[in-house]
Amino acid sequence: MSDNQKKNLTPVQQEYQKFQNEREVKRPVLTNCIKAFFVGGFICLVGQCIQTFFIYNFNFTEETAGDPTVAVMIFLTMLLTGFGFYDRIAQFAGAGTAVPVTGFGNSVISACIEYRTEGFILGVGGNMFKLAGSVIMSGVFAAFVIALIKTILIQWGGL
């Protein structure tokens, strides 16, 4: 609140503002950032271990191991969300669990859980991608634009 806005408050509003400021919970920003960093890093480490597993055990290349790795990460996230564990991790780590792949899996299954009482077709099926739909659309559009730019550069001899 700016100083000009504070001047326009009535005495009761000023007293309430003081009351609110005294009782406001101070957020440990540095601690939250450290938790998010390490939990997000751990999620990425798990993804890297899964990718390495596919490369060494199933003779994938680095390029081809990405797709099954993403599928396994989304599956694990959906499983953990379904059992309620991922929400506890998210409560602890905050933004650290918003790594794109796991965040996507969590948003899809959370919508399914929320609307399961409405049935499988209208509830789960109709609302499954309600939260993740914008992410899918943005990702597809971004991939199209990047592919278009790459195609133009290849045609012009830039790549």
The 8 nearest C-alpha neighbors of each residue, nearest first, counted from 0:
[[1, 4, 2, 5, 3, 16, 6, 8],
 [2, 0, 4, 3, 5, 6, 7, 8],
 [1, 3, 5, 4, 6, 0, 7, 8],
 [4, 2, 6, 1, 5, 7, 0, 8],
 [3, 5, 1, 7, 2, 6, 0, 8],
 [4, 6, 2, 3, 7, 8, 1, 0],
 [7, 5, 3, 4, 8, 2, 9, 1],
 [6, 8, 4, 5, 9, 3, 2, 13],
 [9, 7, 5, 6, 12, 13, 10, 4],
 [8, 10, 12, 11, 13, 7, 6, 14],
 [11, 9, 13, 12, 14, 8, 15, 7],
 [12, 10, 14, 9, 13, 15, 8, 16],
 [11, 13, 15, 9, 14, 10, 8, 16],
 [14, 12, 10, 16, 15, 11, 8, 9],
 [15, 13, 11, 17, 12, 16, 10, 18],
 [14, 16, 18, 12, 17, 13, 19, 11],
 [17, 15, 13, 19, 18, 14, 12, 20],
 [16, 18, 14, 20, 15, 19, 13, 21],
 [19, 17, 15, 21, 16, 20, 14, 22],
 [18, 20, 16, 22, 17, 21, 23, 15],
 [19, 21, 17, 23, 22, 18, 16, 15],
 [22, 20, 18, 19, 23, 17, 24, 16],
 [23, 21, 19, 20, 24, 18, 17, 25],
 [24, 22, 20, 21, 19, 25, 18, 26],
 [23, 25, 26, 22, 21, 20, 27, 19],
 [26, 24, 23, 27, 28, 22, 20, 21],
 [25, 27, 28, 24, 31, 29, 30, 23],
 [26, 28, 30, 29, 31, 25, 32, 24],
 [29, 27, 31, 30, 26, 32, 33, 25],
 [28, 30, 32, 31, 27, 33, 34, 26],
 [29, 31, 33, 27, 32, 28, 34, 35],
 [32, 30, 28, 34, 29, 33, 35, 27],
 [33, 31, 29, 35, 30, 34, 36, 28],
 [32, 34, 36, 30, 31, 35, 29, 37],
 [35, 33, 31, 92, 37, 36, 32, 38],
 [95, 36, 34, 92, 32, 38, 33, 37],
 [37, 35, 33, 39, 34, 38, 40, 95],
 [36, 38, 40, 34, 39, 35, 41, 33],
 [37, 39, 41, 35, 40, 95, 36, 34],
 [40, 38, 95, 42, 36, 41, 37, 96],
 [39, 41, 37, 43, 38, 42, 36, 44],
 [40, 42, 44, 38, 43, 39, 37, 45],
 [43, 41, 39, 45, 44, 40, 38, 46],
 [42, 44, 46, 40, 41, 45, 47, 39],
 [45, 43, 41, 47, 46, 42, 40, 48],
 [46, 44, 48, 42, 43, 47, 41, 49],
 [47, 45, 43, 49, 44, 48, 50, 42],
 [46, 48, 44, 50, 45, 49, 51, 43],
 [49, 47, 51, 45, 50, 46, 52, 44],
 [50, 48, 52, 46, 47, 51, 68, 45],
 [51, 49, 47, 53, 52, 68, 48, 64],
 [50, 52, 54, 48, 53, 49, 47, 55],
 [51, 53, 49, 50, 55, 54, 56, 48],
 [54, 52, 50, 57, 51, 56, 55, 64],
 [53, 55, 59, 51, 58, 52, 60, 56],
 [54, 56, 52, 53, 58, 57, 51, 59],
 [57, 55, 53, 52, 54, 58, 59, 51],
 [56, 58, 53, 59, 54, 55, 52, 64],
 [59, 57, 54, 55, 56, 60, 53, 64],
 [60, 58, 54, 64, 57, 63, 53, 61],
 [61, 59, 63, 62, 54, 64, 58, 53],
 [60, 62, 64, 63, 59, 54, 65, 50],
 [61, 63, 60, 64, 65, 59, 66, 54],
 [62, 64, 60, 65, 61, 59, 66, 67],
 [65, 63, 61, 59, 62, 66, 50, 67],
 [64, 66, 68, 63, 67, 62, 69, 50],
 [65, 67, 69, 68, 64, 70, 63, 62],
 [68, 66, 70, 69, 65, 64, 71, 53],
 [69, 67, 65, 71, 66, 50, 70, 49],
 [68, 70, 72, 66, 67, 71, 73, 65],
 [69, 71, 67, 73, 68, 72, 74, 66],
 [70, 72, 74, 68, 73, 69, 75, 67],
 [73, 71, 69, 75, 74, 70, 76, 68],
 [72, 74, 104, 76, 70, 71, 75, 101],
 [73, 75, 71, 77, 72, 76, 78, 70],
 [76, 74, 78, 72, 77, 73, 71, 79],
 [75, 77, 79, 73, 78, 74, 101, 104],
 [76, 78, 80, 74, 104, 75, 79, 108],
 [77, 79, 75, 81, 76, 80, 74, 82],
 [78, 80, 76, 85, 84, 82, 81, 77],
 [81, 79, 85, 83, 77, 82, 78, 84],
 [80, 82, 78, 79, 83, 77, 108, 112],
 [81, 83, 79, 80, 84, 78, 85, 77],
 [84, 82, 80, 81, 86, 85, 79, 87],
 [85, 83, 79, 87, 86, 82, 80, 88],
 [84, 86, 80, 88, 79, 87, 83, 89],
 [85, 87, 89, 88, 84, 83, 90, 80],
 [88, 86, 90, 84, 89, 85, 91, 83],
 [87, 89, 85, 91, 86, 90, 92, 84],
 [88, 90, 86, 93, 92, 91, 87, 96],
 [91, 89, 87, 88, 93, 92, 86, 85],
 [90, 92, 88, 89, 93, 87, 34, 35],
 [93, 91, 35, 89, 34, 95, 90, 88],
 [92, 94, 89, 95, 90, 91, 35, 96],
 [93, 95, 97, 96, 35, 92, 89, 39],
 [35, 94, 96, 39, 92, 93, 38, 97],
 [97, 95, 94, 98, 39, 89, 93, 92],
 [96, 98, 102, 94, 95, 99, 101, 39],
 [97, 99, 96, 102, 101, 100, 39, 95],
 [100, 98, 102, 101, 97, 103, 96, 104],
 [101, 99, 103, 102, 98, 73, 104, 69],
 [100, 102, 104, 103, 76, 98, 73, 99],
 [101, 103, 97, 105, 99, 100, 104, 98],
 [104, 102, 106, 100, 101, 105, 99, 107],
 [105, 103, 73, 101, 107, 77, 102, 106],
 [104, 106, 102, 103, 108, 107, 77, 109],
 [107, 105, 109, 103, 104, 108, 131, 130],
 [108, 106, 104, 110, 127, 105, 109, 128],
 [107, 109, 111, 110, 105, 106, 77, 112],
 [110, 108, 112, 106, 111, 107, 105, 113],
 [111, 109, 113, 108, 127, 112, 107, 114],
 [112, 110, 123, 108, 127, 109, 114, 113],
 [111, 113, 109, 115, 110, 114, 108, 123],
 [112, 114, 110, 111, 115, 109, 116, 123],
 [113, 115, 122, 111, 116, 123, 112, 117],
 [116, 114, 112, 117, 123, 122, 118, 111],
 [117, 115, 118, 114, 122, 113, 119, 112],
 [116, 118, 122, 115, 114, 121, 119, 123],
 [119, 117, 122, 116, 115, 120, 121, 123],
 [118, 120, 123, 122, 124, 121, 115, 117],
 [119, 121, 124, 122, 118, 123, 125, 117],
 [122, 120, 125, 124, 118, 119, 123, 117],
 [121, 123, 117, 114, 118, 119, 115, 125],
 [122, 124, 111, 119, 115, 127, 126, 114],
 [125, 123, 120, 127, 126, 122, 121, 119],
 [126, 124, 121, 122, 123, 127, 120, 128],
 [125, 127, 129, 123, 128, 124, 122, 110],
 [128, 126, 111, 123, 110, 124, 107, 129],
 [129, 127, 131, 132, 130, 126, 107, 110],
 [128, 130, 126, 132, 127, 131, 110, 107],
 [131, 129, 128, 132, 106, 107, 133, 110],
 [130, 132, 128, 134, 133, 129, 107, 106],
 [133, 131, 128, 135, 134, 129, 130, 136],
 [132, 134, 136, 135, 131, 137, 130, 129],
 [133, 135, 131, 137, 132, 136, 138, 103],
 [134, 136, 132, 138, 133, 137, 139, 131],
 [135, 137, 133, 139, 138, 134, 132, 140],
 [138, 136, 140, 134, 135, 139, 133, 141],
 [139, 137, 141, 135, 140, 136, 134, 142],
 [138, 140, 142, 136, 141, 137, 135, 143],
 [139, 141, 143, 137, 142, 138, 136, 144],
 [142, 140, 138, 144, 143, 139, 137, 145],
 [143, 141, 139, 145, 140, 144, 146, 138],
 [144, 142, 140, 146, 141, 145, 147, 139],
 [143, 145, 147, 141, 146, 142, 148, 140],
 [144, 146, 148, 142, 147, 143, 149, 141],
 [147, 145, 149, 143, 148, 144, 142, 150],
 [146, 148, 144, 150, 145, 149, 143, 151],
 [149, 147, 145, 151, 150, 146, 152, 144],
 [148, 150, 146, 152, 147, 151, 153, 145],
 [151, 149, 153, 147, 148, 152, 146, 154],
 [150, 152, 154, 148, 153, 149, 147, 155],
 [151, 153, 157, 149, 155, 154, 150, 158],
 [152, 154, 156, 150, 158, 155, 151, 157],
 [155, 153, 151, 156, 152, 150, 157, 158],
 [156, 154, 152, 153, 157, 151, 158, 150],
 [155, 157, 153, 154, 158, 152, 151, 150],
 [158, 156, 152, 155, 153, 154, 151, 149],
 [157, 153, 156, 152, 149, 155, 154, 150]]
